[in-house]
């Protein structure tokens, strides 16, 4: 029987050094795209896929991430008194159900695999999603919902994948592929950041995963991989042959908001999708391009 997907882990302990000084006192996941922070986009995408419980793997100075989803009594009261109904509605969109968000600390930066292992008690024996808020996906159907449909179809591990230029394979986890129907790709191997000459394909994993809990057993071995870190890719590779494992060519456009150019592009793309902003954004862009 395929267990219902209810849990998501959000690794948010990074320092955001590529956005200093903006991230000196602000979590990078709180950087806004138009008028919502990256962390809210990730949570809303997860909710659209049926996720009910969230675990944020945090570090020092990251309390604002949880506070963003809390009730702001004073602010709400002020908005109500001033009849700011639109602003009040926007605020309510960020609130979470009581008890639906928990946090754990990743005290030392030992990689993505270590961050997921830190959430092991939250994960338990359940399938779980992973969302990296730096990866923002603009799609008519939310990316994680597409992944969840593939999970219920296959009953196994599913990762979102996209094609990257062959010369960029050393930046990503790359798939070795078996059968391929143009949508779902059978994963026969995984390599973390291979040199272009060693890459088995140009299909890269992006920051959306649905995994079965067995992966925690391999993460618990604390084996170091690329960058001398505990790599999630290496642990996932151990699942191949034991459990179904597929890559999904999702529909949508991914923006790397951990990169300044990707972040700026996301601002424009998301603003152009907004009926209240699109015309004005198109007009001012003509002044610069």
C-alpha positions, 0 to 999 in steps of 0.5 A: 500500500502506498502511504499518504504523503503528509510531511515535508522537510525544508533545509534552511540552515545555510548562511546565504553568503552569496547575498551578503550584506543583505543576509547578514541579519536576515535569513536568505529564505526570507528574501522576497520575490515580489511580495512574498519570501522564498520560504512562503512560496515553498510552504504554499507549494507543499500545501498544494501537494497535500503536505500537512506537516513541516520540519524546518532544519535551521541554524542560528539566527533563523527564528524569523522563518518560523515567526513568519508563519505565526499569528501577528496579533498586534499587526492584525489588530492594527490592520483591522482597525484601519480597514486594510482588508487586502493587507489582512488577507495577504497576512492570513495566507502566511499563517500555518495550522497550530502545531504544523511546523516544527524545527530542528537545528543543524549545528554544523554545516555538513551538507544537505544529507546531514540536514535531512538526517537531522529531521529523522525523528520527524520523518519516522517511517513516513514518505516525505518531501524535500523542498529547497526554497532557493529553487523557485518554480513557476508552473501552472500546476505546482511542481511538488504536486506534479511530483506527488502524482508521480509518487502515487503512480510509482510508489517509490522515490521521485526527484524533479529533474531538468536538462542542464548544459553539459558543461554545467554538470559539475554543479548538480546531482546528475542521473544515470538513466534507464527507460525514459517515456519523456516524462518519467525517467528510470533512475539507474544511478546518481552522481554528485557534481561529476565533471562533464567528461564523466557525467552519465547524462545532462539530467540534473536534480533540482530542489524537489524530492519525494523519498521513502524513509529508508534513505535515513538508514544510509544517511546515518552512516555519515559517509562523506562525499563531494566537498567532504560533506554528507551528500543526499545524492550518495544516500539516494544512490544506495536506494536504487535497485532496492526501491522504485526510483524515478526522475520527473521532467516537471512542467514549469520554469525553475529559478535558482534564487541562490544566485543573484541573476536567478533571483533577479530573473525570478522577480521579473517572471513572477511580477509578469504573471501578476495581473495587478503588476504585469502592465506596469512591469512591461512598461518600465522594462522598456526603459532599461532594455 
